[in-house]
Amino acid sequence: MTVILIFFVAHWYLSLFFQTFFLHRYAAHKAFTMSPFTEKVFYVLTWIFQGSNYLSPFGYGVMHRMHHAFADTENDPHSPKYDETIWNMMWKTKTIYSDISNKILVPEKRFTEGVPNWEAFDTFARSWPSRLFWGALYVAMYAQFATTWWLWLLLPIHFLMSPIHGAIINWFAHKYGYRNFTVGDTSRNFLPVDFLMMGESYHNNHHKYGSRPNFGGIRWHEIDPTYQVIKVLDKLHIIRIAEQKEIVLERSRTAA
């Protein structure tokens, strides 16, 4: 049982880290820079740790830029304001993401400019053989180490982990929580201490300052775990934080 629980928690947080670090803060927002070689390394690491849930940095980055541009309008790829249920929102998100990734939908240049696009690797990583390979590994892990029936209930989450991560923020962080800033959308900080989503829960902060690498830091309790890793990687010269975007926010500019 212990092995399966460790495996589940590790997959949850490692998959989430590469989603928020590489796909969100780098691909979509360019909150920091990295060399072309390092970018390819993170492509591969994202494939390894997202596994069967691998998301294209190009598809994700373009769609997320559209979300910021059209937040909570009819053109928003995912908005609780226009989708009746979380399931409807997730399906709409999947459809738009797939159309962008497969080049069926051609977005405006402002949404695509500078977004990483390693087409050959994306084609491989998003293929059914790749997804089935990772899925088979998950099943094998459970077959080997699941010692009680209820552990198998965790298995479907491995197959849907990236969509689940997205749904938590795109639905719940637009409906519940508190706001530090008045912005032109419904974004909220879903958790006062983000132990679950590695900083993604500070969604209102992020919608106010989209390219800021630190999603937390406005109130004393808003600690962004991903940003702590970003600072270490910057110190090691693996990435470079875009200094002009790393701003100091004054408490007087926040709203209760």
Buried (B, 14 or more C-beta within 10 A) or exposed (E): EEBBEEBBEEBBBBBBBBBBBBBBBBBBBBBBEBEEEBBBEBBEBBBBBBBBBBBBBBBBBBBBBBBBBBBBEEEBBBBBBBBEEBEEBBEBBBEBBBBBBEEEBEBEEEBBEEBBBBEEBBEEBBEEEBBEEBBEEBBEBBEEBBEEEEBEEBBEBBBEBBBBBBBBBBBBBBEEBEBBBEBEBBBBBBBEEBEBBBBBBBBBBBBBBBBBBBBBBBBEEBBBBBBEBBBEBBEEEBBEBBEEBBEEBEEEEBEE
